[in-house]
Amino acid sequence: MIYYVIPRELADKYYEEFKRRFEGVEGVEVIIDRREGERRVELEHGGQRILRDRRRRRPGGTFPDL
C-alpha cells in the first residue's frame, strides 16, 4: 500500500484533486496528515534527539582471531 500524504494546510486545495487522480490506481490511498505535534520531542532533553552509539565493544578492545 502506498499512502499519498497531504499536509493539513493544503488539504482543502489538493485532497479532492489527488483523490480523483489516484482513484483507479490499485494500492494507492490519498490521506490527510492529521498529527498535532512532533512525536520526537522530549521535554527533559530540550527537544533534541539523543544519538546513542549502539555498537558493542569487544572485551579487551581486540578483534577475534580468524
Helices and strands as residue ranges (DSSP letters): E 2-6, G 8-10, H 11-21, E 28-32, G 43-45, G 59-61
